[in-house]
Amino acid sequence: MSTFWFKARKILAQKVLHTNDTPHAIARGAAIATFVAFLPLVGLQTVIAISLAALVRANKAICIPIVWITNPLTLWPIYGACFALGRLIIPSSTSADETVVISELERQQTVGFFDPGYWKGLFGHLAVISLELWVGCFLVGFVAAVISYVLFHRGVTAYRERRRQKILRRSLLRSQGTIAGGIRQPEPD
């Protein structure tokens, strides 16, 4: 397991932190990927995030791991919470009762399967539930994208500044002659 984290850290450092992209471009790519990750577009999220990142000239490498926030293990809890948020926002008078939709799905028999009225009613219930899910996902994705942008911009900027300071200290020590090839030399008398 530790080799996985070592490789992941190495990829992050090489493909994201040490690119020629600005912190703004990296943070923009992270924000786009975070927003798309919360949309209920499972299976298309990576393609959409990379396409949007290319369109706005954001870092595309950061999109790939971030859109996998919603994966088969986290899919149900995330979308369930987004659906619950959508139900709070959309007035209850237009909201469908999920028990009605479940009973419609259970009622799917050969007779109902070929009845156009059955499908019209079923898709009507699913459309309302879909609207609630989309509203919740959009809001959660937007808030998470804003937070992601701020955190990544500050994180990349801080990392690069620490790295710049470290390089400056090393070059200063080398110019003073106290370090030669990484080995400390004794001070002359």
MODA-V587739 format. One record per residue. N is the residue number from 1. PSI is psi as a letter, one per 20 degrees, with the letter a starting at -180 (* if undefined). OMEGA is omega in whole degrees, 0 to 359 (999 if undefined). Layout:
N/PSI/OMEGA  N/PSI/OMEGA
This chain:
1/h/181  2/h/177  3/h/177  4/g/182  5/h/177  6/g/179  7/g/180  8/g/179  9/h/179  10/g/178  11/g/178  12/g/182  13/g/183  14/g/188  15/i/185  16/g/188  17/h/183  18/j/176  19/r/178  20/j/178  21/q/176  22/r/174  23/h/178  24/g/180  25/h/178  26/g/179  27/h/177  28/g/177  29/h/178  30/h/180  31/g/178  32/g/181  33/h/179  34/g/179  35/g/181  36/h/180  37/h/182  38/i/177  39/q/181  40/m/180  41/l/186  42/p/180  43/h/180  44/i/188  45/g/182  46/g/181  47/g/181  48/g/182  49/g/180  50/h/178  51/g/178  52/h/179  53/h/178  54/h/182  55/h/182  56/j/178  57/l/176  58/r/179  59/p/183  60/h/183  61/h/182  62/i/182  63/h/188  64/g/180  65/h/184  66/h/181  67/i/178  68/j/169  69/g/176  70/o/180  71/r/182  72/h/179  73/h/184  74/i/186  75/g/184  76/g/179  77/g/182  78/g/182  79/h/175  80/g/178  81/h/178  82/h/177  83/g/179  84/h/177  85/g/178  86/h/178  87/h/177  88/h/185  89/g/181  90/p/181  91/q/185  92/i/180  93/h/179  94/i/184  95/p/177  96/q/176  97/p/183  98/h/177  99/h/176  100/g/180  101/g/179  102/g/179  103/h/176  104/g/179  105/h/179  106/h/181  107/i/184  108/n/178  109/r/181  110/h/180  111/g/180  112/h/182  113/h/183  114/j/180  115/o/180  116/h/178  117/h/178  118/g/182  119/h/178  120/g/179  121/g/181  122/g/180  123/h/174  124/g/177  125/g/180  126/h/179  127/h/179  128/g/178  129/h/179  130/g/178  131/g/178  132/g/179  133/g/181  134/g/179  135/g/179  136/g/180  137/g/180  138/g/181  139/g/179  140/g/179  141/g/180  142/g/180  143/g/179  144/h/179  145/g/178  146/g/178  147/g/179  148/g/180  149/g/182  150/g/182  151/g/181  152/h/180  153/g/179  154/g/181  155/g/180  156/g/179  157/g/180  158/g/180  159/g/182  160/h/178  161/g/177  162/g/180  163/g/179  164/g/178  165/g/179  166/g/179  167/g/178  168/g/178  169/g/179  170/g/181  171/h/177  172/g/179  173/h/178  174/h/180  175/h/177  176/i/177  177/j/182  178/i/177  179/p/176  180/o/179  181/k/177  182/i/180  183/p/179  184/p/176  185/q/178  186/q/178  187/p/177  188/q/181  189/*/999
